[in-house]
């Protein structure tokens, strides 16, 4: 709620300033804005500070991040031996080269079966509980069990996964280093996987450099797009904070009979067809879009919110037709492109033997 309120306050400020003045102020660095001698400029500087990246990764008290645990979790994440077919790993669907997704409209699981939803990214997932499109997992540790054991996904019984790990000399050493004095169990396995996933963080993007004071880090179109994003388009009502998500659940008016969050929390009409707001970090590299993968481009997503959604009782009140111009749509795309980082190379682990 605080993040939504903050977004509304930012929008009210920019509207009060006027579009041309707002774009001019947003073209400054934070330092320049603070010395601009105008109260609105100072408030803009505070507003941009809301988007600064955090310095620390959150983790539960019973599963602190350690290098040994993250290294073990990385091996598990990339190991196809933890699937019933021996052919797919967590990284098959969450591919670092594809924005930690799979680049397909719907996920593909056991023996090539097509799943019912689009594969979400795991970028910045340490800050993103509850998890899955419908929020059915409260923690990353709980989430890690789901795809492993789901017959349609990795189809690996959890007790069988533990047997495989215990029989592997390299994994025995890895677990001993990560969890001294503890046995190899399903709980230590998912703690390691969750720890590695918490280290999957988007790199510094041009937008971050701009927020941190580099006035020329963004092209003028992206700066205009930021103002449109925060004001007329209304995107910031749901895509707020440094990850550009409220971690909430919204019906965005897509067709289909998938009830989303309402299946997990029945009896609440507002949650019908409601799905979790995805992060916009590296969004330009993560097509196609939406929970069903039905929109192929960012332009298609913008057009959906501008005029293409289904109006029904459960439709999120944040979804509205802003009647954007062609220029405003292009500026929005330029802004979203500025959220992509380019330091995402991942060294594949040597799997334990």
DANOR-V253990 format. One record per pair of residues at least 12 apart in sequence whose ideal C-beta (glycine too) atoms are under 6 Angstrom apart, sorted by the first residue. I is the first residue (numbers start at 1). J is the second residue. Records with the same first field share a line. If there is no record, write none. Layout:
# DANOR-V253990
I = J ; J
This chain:
# DANOR-V253990
3 = 240 ; 241 ; 246
4 = 246
7 = 236 ; 237 ; 240
10 = 47 ; 230
11 = 230 ; 231
13 = 43
14 = 227 ; 230 ; 231
15 = 231
17 = 40
22 = 227
23 = 224 ; 227
25 = 41 ; 44
26 = 223 ; 227
27 = 223
28 = 215
29 = 213 ; 215
30 = 45 ; 48 ; 213
31 = 213
33 = 45
48 = 211
51 = 211 ; 242
52 = 211
53 = 242
57 = 126 ; 198
58 = 126
59 = 198
63 = 191
65 = 195
68 = 177 ; 178
69 = 178 ; 192 ; 195
70 = 195 ; 196 ; 199
72 = 174 ; 178 ; 192
73 = 192 ; 193 ; 195 ; 196
74 = 196 ; 349
75 = 349 ; 351 ; 352
76 = 192 ; 193
77 = 90 ; 91 ; 193 ; 196
78 = 91 ; 349
79 = 351
82 = 156 ; 161
83 = 154 ; 156
84 = 155 ; 156
93 = 107 ; 119
94 = 122
96 = 346
99 = 121 ; 282 ; 285 ; 286
100 = 121 ; 122 ; 123
101 = 119 ; 121 ; 286
102 = 119
105 = 288 ; 293
106 = 293
107 = 119
109 = 152 ; 153
110 = 155
113 = 152
117 = 133 ; 291
118 = 291 ; 292 ; 293
121 = 286
122 = 197 ; 200
123 = 202 ; 281
124 = 201 ; 202 ; 243 ; 279 ; 281
125 = 197
126 = 198
131 = 143
133 = 275 ; 276 ; 291
134 = 260 ; 261 ; 264
135 = 261 ; 276
136 = 264
140 = 194 ; 197
141 = 190 ; 191 ; 194
144 = 190 ; 193 ; 194
145 = 190
158 = 186
162 = 186
165 = 184
166 = 184
168 = 352
170 = 352 ; 353
171 = 352
174 = 352
178 = 192
202 = 281 ; 282 ; 341
203 = 341 ; 343
204 = 341
205 = 339 ; 340 ; 341
206 = 218 ; 338
207 = 338 ; 339
218 = 338
221 = 331 ; 334
222 = 334 ; 335 ; 338
224 = 331
225 = 331 ; 332 ; 334 ; 335
226 = 335
228 = 328 ; 331 ; 332
229 = 335
232 = 322
233 = 322
237 = 318
238 = 250 ; 277 ; 318
239 = 280
243 = 279 ; 281
244 = 279 ; 280
245 = 277 ; 279
246 = 277
248 = 277
249 = 261 ; 274 ; 276
250 = 274 ; 316
251 = 273 ; 274 ; 314 ; 315 ; 316
252 = 319
253 = 309 ; 310 ; 315 ; 319
254 = 290
255 = 310
259 = 272
260 = 273 ; 274 ; 275
261 = 274
269 = 314
270 = 314
272 = 314
273 = 314
275 = 291
280 = 339
281 = 339
282 = 340
283 = 336
284 = 336 ; 337 ; 340
285 = 340
289 = 301
298 = 333 ; 336
302 = 329 ; 332
306 = 324
307 = 321
